């Protein structure tokens, strides 16, 4: 140990070694917060334990997956590959992986965009002669990616088409698993799989993309369906094929338009596609092709116009995340009713109320405070505070029941949009309310939440909720939100989550009423989860807007459940009741990929 320290001091200097030690200690506690054990956390941070490589682990898990035999429905699948000046060392492995499929009813349809590299045509001719199910089209002029892909579509005969790039790889069972899904869900129009990256030499897989089930708001933020994607050919023809105005983001545009025609979109949570990294490609760096940004903006603006959605696009504040997202407008007639349950909590409530009125909300609003029995002294102070701001005060003594208080507030409010807000929230950021309200008004959206920080810093208290096997848990809980990109940018871009916390939960009044409001049999915990479950069961999608970040002085009024054995027992009983009310939701989360370890909300593949 002494020799190790002397060596490190020589390499980094004493200050460097002290700093390194501090960073490792901080990382140790961060790993503990994320659910790792003490031994594993200490061993990893000290370099004594090396985590198993993704490449090794994923291959081990894939070897255990049984693949189907004798599927009843076996549609012809056309693998569509546009080529242009692709080197043989990439093209041949791609073609070979496509032709090695264990599913037999398929064809490979390649269109070459008038490559100047002579080996491309030569290789394609060779494969045409060798394989009966291989077809090639040779364009006489360069039309770029969209027109080239449309040419490949013209020679395709399949009921479904599978989109593959000319330098990537499939697993032998990729089509088989996609068709298995079609057998289980025969009305599906589009189905996509998980994917990962492949080093240029093809030796190592890394950086997996474990995707959610179809999540339209997540998709609008980021093109996550990507590959492998299989689409009903008649649907592509109905949509008019690929649009050359969006070259570079043509797949994104196509799926965006198709999702306006059908919602029968499925997901196979297996890595069935390997996206090869080549210098200068978008697989390696999206910013390597600057025209992608322009195409992405155009296709999103076009989508909003088609859908009659008013608003604007903003780029993610971190340059590492080259994505833009929508901020939707509210109407002049919109009104948000902010419902705040509170009791004997004057100082905390005052901070909340004053913060609401200290920043521009961006939309008309009213505040309705529901008090379930403050003492006379506090009641008088609260009345004076609320009167000075023109707020409505509902005083109704009753045993604490968060659901009941929220429902009372809603019934005494007048807005077409309702925000349920804890009294221990401090509001910040101009336009915070309108950003949430504009999104809440989208027809498919149920509840809208926001990011919540603990006081004094940017430690995350809420950034969406995951419905794990052991119950609902906050994603990225306790992690410092400073220059960090959490899985897929979920702390930076609007994403669909199965649940958003009731500490700051917004939805349209009509949807609140359709879902039956808050379930009053859940008095303290999981009432927000139950409401979100009900919205999901009605066909709505819940969404988190992390561009709205508020401060949460968590559990100031109730205390922390984990510190009280009786409260812990009550919480467990309420969780059991939650799943009695919604049995189909137990251990299920369409927004959380089943490849992640399902006993926590940390997006870990283990």
URWO-V622448 format. One record per pair of residues at least 4 apart in sequence whose C-alpha atoms are under 8 Angstrom apart, sorted by the first residue. I is the first residue (numbers start at 0). J is the second residue. Records with the same first field share a line. If there is no record, write none. Layout:
I->J, J
This chain:
0->4
1->5
2->6
3->7
4->8
5->9
6->10
7->11, 12, 16
8->12, 13, 15, 16
11->15, 16
12->16
13->17
14->18
15->19
16->20
17->21
18->22
19->23
20->24
21->25
22->26
23->27, 44, 45
24->28, 44
25->29
26->30, 44
27->31, 40, 41, 44
28->32, 40
29->33, 477, 478
30->34, 35, 40
31->35, 36, 37, 40
32->476, 477, 478
33->475, 476, 477, 601
34->599
35->39, 40
36->40
37->41
38->42
39->43, 48
40->44
41->45
42->46, 47, 48
43->47, 48, 49, 50
51->55, 56
52->56
53->57, 204, 205
54->58, 203, 204, 205
55->59
56->60, 605
57->61
58->62
59->63
60->64
66->172, 175, 176
67->175, 176, 179
70->179, 182
71->182
72->178, 181, 182
73->104, 178
74->104, 157, 158, 159, 178
75->104, 105, 106, 156, 157, 158, 159
76->104, 105, 106, 157, 158, 159, 160, 161
77->105, 106, 107, 108, 155, 156, 157, 158, 159, 160, 161
78->97, 105, 106, 107, 108, 160, 161, 162, 163
79->107, 108, 109, 148, 151, 152, 155, 160, 161, 162, 163
80->107, 108, 109, 110, 148, 151, 162, 163, 164, 165
81->109, 110, 111, 112, 144, 147, 148, 151, 163, 164, 165
82->109, 110, 111, 112, 114, 147, 164, 165
83->111, 112, 113, 114, 119
84->114, 115, 116, 119
85->89, 90, 116, 119, 165, 166
86->90, 118, 119
87->91, 118, 119, 122
88->92
89->93, 165, 166, 167
90->94, 165, 166
91->95, 122
92->96, 166, 167, 168
93->97, 165, 166, 167, 168, 169
94->98, 165
95->99
96->100, 168, 169, 170, 171
97->107, 168, 169, 171
98->107
99->171
100->170, 171, 172, 173, 174, 175
101->171, 172, 174, 175
102->172, 174, 175
105->132, 157
106->132, 133, 134, 155, 157
107->132, 133, 134
108->133, 134, 135, 136, 151, 152, 154, 155
109->133, 134, 135, 136, 151
110->135, 136, 137, 138, 147, 148, 150, 151
111->119, 120, 135, 136, 137, 138, 147
112->137, 138, 139, 140, 141, 142, 143, 144, 147
113->137, 138, 139, 140, 141
114->119, 120, 141
116->120
117->121
118->122
119->123
120->124
121->125
122->126
123->127, 135
124->128, 135
125->129
126->130, 133
127->131, 133, 134, 135
134->154
135->151
136->150, 151, 154
138->147, 150
141->147
142->146, 147
143->147, 243, 246
144->148, 243, 246, 247, 249
145->149, 241, 242, 243, 245, 246, 249
146->150, 241, 242, 243
147->151
148->152, 241
149->153, 240, 241
150->154
151->155
155->160
157->232
158->231, 232, 233
159->229, 230, 231, 232
160->229, 230, 231, 232
161->227, 228, 229, 230
162->226, 227, 228, 229
163->167, 226, 227
166->274, 275
167->272, 273, 274, 275
168->272, 273, 274, 275
169->173, 271, 272, 273
170->271, 272
172->176, 271
173->177, 271, 272
174->178
175->179
176->180, 267
177->181, 190, 191, 192, 229, 267
178->182
179->183
180->184, 185, 265, 267
181->185, 186, 187
186->263
187->263, 264, 265
188->230, 231, 234, 261, 263, 264, 265
189->228, 229, 230, 231, 263, 264, 265
190->228, 229, 230, 264, 265, 266, 267
191->224, 225, 226, 227, 228, 229, 265, 266, 267
192->210, 224, 226, 227, 228, 266, 267, 268, 269, 270, 271, 272
193->207, 208, 209, 210, 226, 227, 267, 268, 269, 270, 271, 272
194->207, 208, 209, 226, 227, 269, 270, 271, 272, 273, 274
195->204, 205, 206, 207, 208, 270, 272, 273, 274
196->204, 205, 206, 207, 273, 274, 275, 276, 282
197->201, 202, 203, 204, 205, 273, 274, 275, 276
198->202, 203, 204, 205, 275, 276, 277
199->275, 276, 277
201->275
204->273
207->270
209->268, 270, 592, 594, 595
210->223, 224, 268, 590, 591, 592
211->266, 589, 590, 591, 592
212->265, 266, 589, 590, 591, 592
213->264, 265, 266, 589
214->218, 494, 495, 540, 590
215->219, 495
216->220, 493, 494, 495, 542
217->221, 223, 492, 493, 494, 495
218->222, 223, 224
219->255, 299, 324, 325
220->322, 323, 324, 325, 492, 493, 494
221->322, 323
222->251
224->228
225->250, 251
226->272
227->271, 272
230->234, 235
231->235
232->236
233->237
234->238, 257
235->239, 240, 253, 257
236->240
238->253, 256, 257
240->253
241->249, 250, 252, 253
242->246, 249, 252, 253
243->249
244->294
245->249, 252, 294, 295, 297, 298
246->291, 294
247->290, 291, 294
248->252, 291, 294, 295
249->253
250->254
251->255
252->256, 298
253->257
254->258
255->259, 302
256->260, 302
257->261
258->262, 264
268->592, 593, 594
269->594
274->282
275->282
276->280, 282, 283
277->282, 283
278->283
279->283, 284, 287, 288
280->284, 285, 287, 288
281->285, 286, 287, 288
285->289, 291, 321
286->291, 292, 321
289->293
290->294
291->295
292->296, 321, 322
293->297
294->298
295->299
296->300, 312, 323
297->301
298->302
299->303
300->304, 311, 312
301->305
302->306
303->307, 308, 309
304->308, 309
308->327
309->327, 328
310->325, 326, 327, 328
311->325, 326, 327, 328
312->323, 324, 325, 326
313->323, 324, 325, 326
314->321, 322, 323, 324
315->320, 321, 322, 323, 324, 491, 492
316->320, 491
317->321, 482
320->484, 488
324->492, 493
326->434, 437, 438
327->434, 437, 438
328->433, 434, 437
329->333, 362, 433, 436, 437, 440
331->362, 363
333->362, 363, 414, 415, 416
334->362, 363, 364, 365, 413, 414, 415, 416
335->362, 363, 364, 365, 414, 415, 416, 417, 418, 436
336->364, 365, 366, 367, 409, 412, 413, 414, 415, 416, 417, 418
337->364, 365, 366, 367, 417, 418, 419, 420
338->366, 367, 368, 369, 405, 408, 409, 412, 417, 418, 419, 420
339->366, 367, 368, 369, 405, 408, 419, 420, 421, 422
340->368, 369, 370, 371, 401, 404, 405, 408, 420, 421, 422
341->348, 368, 369, 370, 371, 421, 422
342->370, 371, 372, 373
343->372, 373, 374, 377, 378
344->348, 377, 556
345->349, 377, 380, 381
346->350
347->351, 422, 423
348->352, 422, 423
349->353, 384
350->354, 423, 425
351->355, 422, 423, 424, 425, 426
352->356
353->357
354->358, 425, 426, 427
355->360, 425, 426, 427
358->426, 427, 428, 429, 430
359->428, 429, 430, 431
360->429, 430, 431, 432, 433
361->429, 430, 431, 432, 433, 434
362->430, 432, 433
364->414
365->390, 391, 412, 414
366->390, 391
367->390, 391, 392, 393, 408, 411, 412
368->390, 391, 392, 393, 408
369->392, 393, 394, 395, 404, 405, 407, 408
370->392, 393, 394, 395, 396, 404
371->394, 395, 396, 397, 398, 399, 404
372->394, 395, 396, 397
373->377, 378, 396
374->378
375->379
376->380
377->381
378->382
379->383
380->384
381->385
382->386, 392
383->387
384->388
385->389, 390, 391, 392
386->390, 391
393->408
399->522, 523
400->404, 519, 521, 522, 523
401->405, 519, 522, 523, 526
402->406, 517, 518, 519, 521, 522, 523, 526
403->407, 517, 518, 519, 522
404->408
405->409, 419, 517
406->410, 516, 517
407->411
408->412
409->417
414->508
415->507, 508, 509
416->436, 439, 505, 506, 507, 508
417->505, 506, 507, 508
418->503, 504, 505, 506
419->501, 502, 503, 504, 505
420->424, 501, 502, 503, 504
421->501, 502, 503
423->551, 552, 553, 554, 555, 556
424->502, 549, 550, 551, 552
425->549, 550, 551, 552
426->549, 550
427->431, 548, 549, 550
428->547, 548, 549
430->434
431->435, 547
432->436
433->437
434->438, 547
435->439, 447, 448, 449, 505, 544, 547
436->440, 505, 506
437->441
438->444, 447
439->444, 445, 446, 447, 505, 506, 507
440->444, 506, 507
443->538, 539, 540
444->539, 540, 541, 542
445->506, 507, 510, 531, 534, 535, 539, 540, 541, 542
446->499, 504, 505, 506, 531, 534, 540, 541, 542
447->499, 504, 505, 506, 541, 542, 543, 544
448->463, 499, 500, 503, 504, 505, 542, 543, 544
449->461, 462, 463, 499, 503, 504, 543, 544, 545, 546, 547, 548, 549
450->459, 460, 461, 462, 463, 490, 543, 544, 545, 546, 547, 548, 549
451->459, 460, 461, 462, 548, 549, 550, 551
452->456, 457, 458, 459, 460, 461, 548, 549, 550, 551
453->457, 458, 459, 460, 550, 551, 552, 553
454->458, 550, 551, 552
456->479
457->479, 480, 481
458->476, 477, 478, 479, 480
459->475, 476, 477, 478, 479, 480
460->473, 476, 477, 551
461->473, 474, 475, 476, 500
462->473, 474, 475, 476, 489, 490, 499, 543, 545
463->473, 474, 496, 498, 499, 500, 543
464->471, 472, 473, 474, 496, 497, 498, 499, 500, 600
465->471, 472, 473, 474, 496, 497, 498, 588, 590, 591, 600
466->470, 471, 472, 497, 498, 585, 586, 587, 588, 600
467->471, 472, 586, 587, 588, 597, 598, 599, 600
468->585, 586, 587, 597, 598, 599
469->586, 597, 598, 599
470->574, 585, 586
471->528
472->599, 600
473->600
474->600, 601
475->485, 600, 601
480->490
484->488, 489, 490, 491
485->489, 490
486->602
488->492
489->493, 494, 545
490->545
491->545, 546
492->544, 545, 546
493->542, 543, 544, 545, 546
494->542, 543, 544
495->540, 541, 542, 543, 590
496->540, 541, 542, 543, 590
497->531, 532, 535, 540, 541, 542, 588, 589, 590
498->527, 528, 531, 532, 541, 542
499->504, 527, 528, 531, 541, 542, 543
500->504, 527, 528
501->526, 527, 528
506->510, 511
507->511
508->512
509->513
510->514, 534
511->515, 516
512->516
514->530, 533, 534, 537
516->530
517->526, 527, 529, 530
518->526, 529, 530
519->526
521->525, 526, 573, 576, 577
522->526
523->570
524->570, 573, 574
525->529, 573, 574, 577
526->530
527->531
528->532
529->533, 577, 580, 581
530->534
531->535, 541
532->536, 581, 584
533->537
534->538, 539, 540, 541
535->539, 540, 541
554->558, 559
558->562
559->563
560->564, 566, 567, 570
561->566, 567
562->567
563->567
564->568
565->569
566->570
567->571
568->572
569->573
570->574
571->575
572->576
573->577
574->578
575->579
576->580
577->581
578->582, 583, 584, 585
581->585
583->587
584->588
588->592
591->595, 602
593->597
594->604
595->602, 603, 604, 605
596->601, 602, 603, 604, 605
